[in-house]
Amino acid sequence: MSQDLNVDDDVAANASAISNIINEMIICIKGKQLPEVHDLEIAELSKMVAANNLFIRDSNMLTERECVQKILKLLSARKQEDGKTVSDYFHELYSKLTLINCDPHMRHSLMTHLLSMADNSDDDKSSANEDPRTQCDNLTQILVRRLDLRSSSSSILNEMELVNRNGAGSCHSYDSSQSSFGFRQSFPNYLEATKMFPDSQHDIVMSAIYSFTGVQGKYLKKDVVTGRFKLDPQNIKFLTTGQAGMLLRLSELGYYHDRVVKFSDVSTGFNAIGSMGQALISKLKEELANFHGQVAVLHDKTQRFRHDGWMSGFAYKDKDSGDELTLFKLLAWYIKPLHRMQWLTKIADACQIKKGGELASTVYDFLDNGNDMVNELVEDLLTAICGPLVRMISKWILEGGISDIHREFFVKSIKDVGVDRLWHDKFRLRLPMLPKFVPIELAKKILMTGKCINFLREICEEQGMMKKRDELMKVMESSAAHIFSYTPDTSWHAAVETCYQQTSKHVLDIMVGPHKLLDHLYGMRRYLLLGQGDFISILIENMKNELERPGLDVYANDLTSMLDSALRCTNAQYDDPDILNHLDVIVQRPFNGDIGWDIISLQYIVHGPLAAMLESTMPTYKVLFKPLWRMKHMEFVLSMKIWKEQMGNAKALRTMKSEIGKASHRLNLFTSEIMHFIHQMQYYVLFEVIECNWVELQKKMQKATTLDEILEAHEKFLQTILVGCFVSNKASVEHSLEVVYDNIIELEKWQSSFYKDCFKELSARKELSKIVEKSEEKGVYGLTNNMILQRDQEAKMFAEKMDIACRGLEVIATDYEKAVSSFLMSLNSSDDPNLQLFGTRLDFNEYYKKRDTNLSKPLTFEHMRMSNVFALNSRFVICTPSCQE
């Protein structure tokens, strides 16, 4: 800022070097002249350059390079005393000039006038004798023609009037194209033209200074439509072409100044909103205040110069006139403020009606554009905008509070959610308000830190303050600029990480220590996921009568004592009583046809902080318990009913082997097939799915440093089990498995009916044998015809029942085989490789594959793309025909 305030320091730094170079260039072109003549040449050249450097960009004019080449060509024939050509010396001077920081348009204008000087050096006298009034008229005509040319292509204003020889002028609204004027005529004598109005220089400079702050002056008026400045029609006749062009160009700064003022005014409705928007507005006003201070310095310098008598006209002055503020010096000064105002306007325009993180992201996008000044400006704006954001973050992670009346903070609190759901549902990320420079991982840490503080205060009822809270707050609020740093290694990021580690560790210590989180997770795994094998077996044995009853006849009160008895009779009796007290048995609402197996389930009840952590997973455990309980039901039916009944009745029905041998043999084979399926299912689910994933979960819990790591690992564990238990897969998998279970129940019913008929026939035969024995004891031998006829009829009916029973068994076996085939097909087409491998193991000898043609067909390409095994197995390669083929 100090360089902008000291205007002459910036200009004078290069003025001396430029003046020396111009002196040498004039000597190269004109040769050595009398001091008076040389000074006059410099004065004329200076006035011509100052008046015309803005209008040199006409499409028909020579470029700067072309001008230099023509000058070198004209000077190539001349030689200096040392044998060096004048053109070489001129080229050295030009190279030095290009190294000086000056306006390229002014350098272009200088080369153009030097070319004119070199080309017309023989005609100086004739051009000097021209009438100054004629030159002034030519100057005015050039200005009017150029303005007319630009206004014809402008869509803003078309109110230019033709200027006549009497000096009547016209006005034109400023446009960026207006600064592009060229020369298509011979160069007029600007020195004589400016001498016609020696007292107007001060007013012209003051009009330019006023325009910087959007104030109209004598020569510049505002266009009510575009807001840009235009020349005053009444006073344009007092301006040269160069002065008019410079005024219009300088007034561009005032236009952007007014734009910034509009964006910083809350009453216009074009400004950013929210507390972060207010910070941006305050920063814009601060920039305007600094700019106004710089303009005030210019104004004071001009007024002081006039008061001291140093501003006597437009005639050329010697070196003591360096304090005079001219349009040329204003052009050298206004470049930096103009660039700054343009970028402020662009940034403020992009931030309209935006707030919070969206506002910060918009400003952040302007970083890294290759301009150091713009980067510094954007960083200053971002620092101001991020001030309220950093304060909201510090309040959240240090106190757990949210002060966000404008809803611009990226953490939101849902009022309708109760304290019992604080951990999972109370606080969420507001992603549209998340700034681009805040990674999602950092945002989650910030969210978790404040959530931990609220959890400790609201649920654990701990009011302890964070260690070194004041120091952390001071560090965070004093380093707001670090929040948008590219590398997260600043003091602000370190403070956030410290808060996160402290709160997370505190919550973890409380949950793992006093509240025994890991013990409760292990308890749910043992009892709800049937990890305690002896317990669940004894519980089923105790409840077997209740499990077979209709659902309406089952009561929870009767089951509680059975649960306690099962706990006392197994290794579960050595568990922590606090864990066992959370286990309960519940009876769900029965529907028509339900029995005890369908409505009885175990439940793990949690309270207090545990409920806040684990309540969201309880429905998942409930869903998982159902297929595991159903599997145990099938195992109980197969082992305790079907198989046990077969083994017990085999010896009793040995005498009827000829009649029931075929059905018994098919029954034994079918039972073995089903038992193989159920045992494989149990091994896969209980060991490969649950036990193996539980081991992985234990490893993660031992390595966890935060509570979230434990909860995330636990959630992933449950989701993996859902897939392994065929719950979250396609409906076809679950449906096929349920059909298999239904066929097992049908087999149990069929076997009961089968053995009932067998024992009825066996009883009839034994009764007949007893009658024969009694008749033999009485000496009466033989049976009556009625008895023989009745026995033959019963034997015939029994044979028919056996045929019907065999056909019924085949129907059940066929339905079972179809269900298993459908289940295998669903497993093979699954996108989970573990389920695919499990399907292969179930049919390891390809028994079902040989009996079902669908299983022997290759998968469709759609299923193969879904299959991870296809992607991982190099044998499955789809070969496309080559172009030659």
Order of alpha helices (4+ residues) and beta strands (2+ residues): alpha-alpha-alpha-alpha-alpha-alpha-alpha-alpha-alpha-alpha-beta-beta-alpha-alpha-alpha-alpha-alpha-beta-beta-alpha-alpha-alpha-alpha-alpha-alpha-alpha-beta-alpha-beta-alpha-alpha-alpha-alpha-alpha-alpha-alpha-alpha-alpha-alpha-alpha-alpha-alpha
